[in-house]
Amino acid sequence: MEQTIDGKTIKEWLEAYPLLQPMMAAKEVFWLNPKYEQWNAAAERPFRIDDVLEAEQRLRRFAPFIETAFPETKQTRGIIESPLIEMAHMPKVLETMLEQPLSGTMLLKCDSHLPIAGSIKARGGIYEVLKHAETLALQHGLLSLEDDYSVLAEDTFRSFFSQYTITVGSTGNLGLSIGIMGTKLGFRVNVHMSAEAKRWKKDLLQKNGAYVIEHSSDYSTAVERGRREAEGDPNNYFIDDENSADLFLGYAVAALRLKQQFAEQGIVVDREHPLFVYLPCGVGGAPGGIAFGLKLVFGEAVHCFFAEPTHSPCMLLGMMTGLHDKVSVHDFGLDNQTEADGLAVGRPSRFVGKAVEKLISGIYTVEDRHLLMLLALMKDQEDVALEPSALAGVYGPISLFAKGTSYIEQRQLSEKIKQATHLCWATGGSFVPEEEMEKYYEKGKRYMK
Ligand SMILES: *Cc1c(COP(=O)(O)O)cnc(C)c1O
C-alpha cells in the first residue's frame, strides 16, 4: 500500500503545496506565511504583555542570586543579556554574495555571548529552572517575593533543592543551560541527549555535576525518554521543550530588553522604520517566544522570519501543511542531518506553531555549506565566532532580497525598506571549544574556494 501522511499521498501533498518539491530535494526555499495577519492588538492570544512583564519581574527578583552565583554577570548586576551590535563589514560581503545591494542597517543580536550558557537557551531554559525553584521555595515557606534572592546561593537552599530532580531532553544547548543553572541551585539534573549532541557539551555538563543520558536517536526521542522518566515522580520536574509556556515566556522577555537597547542606541523602530528579524528555529520555542514578544512590543513595525536547515525544515513543514507535530521531515524523505546541531529537529512544536501561526511573516531554509561559509566570514570580517546554527539568522537578509521581495511589495514596504533595520539573531557560539570552532572555520573556508 502507498505510504500516506495524514491520509494523503506524497503526490497529493505535492499538488497542494508545490514548495514541497524543492524542499524534498533539500533545496533552499523562502516561504511566505499565507496566514500572516496585520497586527491587531485586541486579538485572542495564548499570552498577553502582562505575562511577559511578569516573567521579566521574576528575572529581576533572581538577579541578586545570579550575580552572586555567577560572577561573570557582575557587570549587568545579575541580568542575563547580550550585546546588540552593528555589523561593520558583513553587509558588503553579503551584497557580493547576493550580487545586489542590501537596503537597511544590519545588526547582530549576540545571544552567542549570553553569560552562563553561551546560547539563546540562557533565556528560556534558565528562566524555567528559576521559576521552578521559586515555586518550590515559596510553597515550603523558605522564601517570600520581597526577599533578597541572593540567599538562594546558600547551602540551606542547595540541600533543600537536592531532594528534587529536573529532567530535560535536548540536542545540547538546552541541556547545557538547564544543567548549569539547575546544578548551581542544588537540583539533581538529568539531561537526555540526542545523537547530534556534541561531546564537549556532555563533558561540560558532567563536570558541573549533571547526569547525562546519551541516546543514539534523534531529538524527539530524547525528549520522549525524558518525559517518560519524569512521569509518576512528583519530585521529578520535566522541562518540556515541545510544550512549555515558561520556556516561551522566558524567551519573550528578550523583546522588552531589545526595546530598551534600541532606545539606548538611538535606533528607531516604527511603521516608517520597519524591523526585520531573522531567528534560527529548531523545535520553535526560542524563535517562537521571541517573535511573540516582539509582536506584542512592536506590533506591525516588526517582521519576523524563521530560519531552518534544508535538511530539517520541521516548522516550515508543520505550518505550511497545518499538520504541526503530526508531520516529521522524515515523512518527506529528509534525513534531519545538519551541521546546525541546535536546529536538528525533525518534528516541530504544535504549541509554538499555533501560537505564532498568524504572527510570523515567513520561513526560509539554508544549506549547511552557506552556514559554514558565513561562519568563516563572520570570524574574518567581524571577529565574532558563532556556532553553525546561529548563522542561519545571518543568512536572512540574503534570502529575503534574493527570494522574498514579493513580501516587501505586498506589504508596501518598498520605500520603507531603505530605512529598515535587519536584525540577525546569533543564537550561540561562545562556549564552543576553540579546536571545534577551528574545524568549522576550515570547512567554511574550503566551501569558499
Ligand atoms: C536551541 C537553539 C536554537 C533554536 O531554538 P528552538 O527553541 O529549538 O527552536 C537556535 N540556535 C541555537 C544555537 C540553539 O541552541
The ligand as an SDF file (V2000), in Angstrom:
LIG
                    3D

 15 15  0  0  0  0  0  0  0  0999 V2000
   18.0100   25.7900   20.5300 C   0  0  0  0  0  0  0  0  0  0  0  0
   18.6950   26.6120   19.5380 C   0  0  0  0  0  0  0  0  0  0  0  0
   18.0050   27.2630   18.5130 C   0  0  0  0  0  0  0  0  0  0  0  0
   16.5220   27.1130   18.2460 C   0  0  0  0  0  0  0  0  0  0  0  0
   15.6840   27.0700   19.3630 O   0  0  0  0  0  0  0  0  0  0  0  0
   14.3840   26.1380   19.3670 P   0  0  0  0  0  0  0  0  0  0  0  0
   13.6830   26.5070   20.6160 O   0  0  0  0  0  0  0  0  0  0  0  0
   14.8470   24.7320   19.3620 O   0  0  0  0  0  0  0  0  0  0  0  0
   13.6130   26.4550   18.1330 O   0  0  0  0  0  0  0  0  0  0  0  0
   18.7410   28.0380   17.6420 C   0  0  0  0  0  0  0  0  0  0  0  0
   20.0840   28.1680   17.7610 N   0  0  0  0  0  0  0  0  0  0  0  0
   20.7710   27.5730   18.7420 C   0  0  0  0  0  0  0  0  0  0  0  0
   22.2390   27.7570   18.8150 C   0  0  0  0  0  0  0  0  0  0  0  0
   20.1030   26.7790   19.6570 C   0  0  0  0  0  0  0  0  0  0  0  0
   20.7930   26.1710   20.6170 O   0  0  0  0  0  0  0  0  0  0  0  0
  1  2  1  0
  2  3  1  0
  2 14  2  0
  3  4  1  0
  3 10  2  0
  4  5  1  0
  5  6  1  0
  6  7  2  0
  6  8  1  0
  6  9  1  0
 10 11  1  0
 11 12  2  0
 12 13  1  0
 12 14  1  0
 14 15  1  0
M  END
$$$$
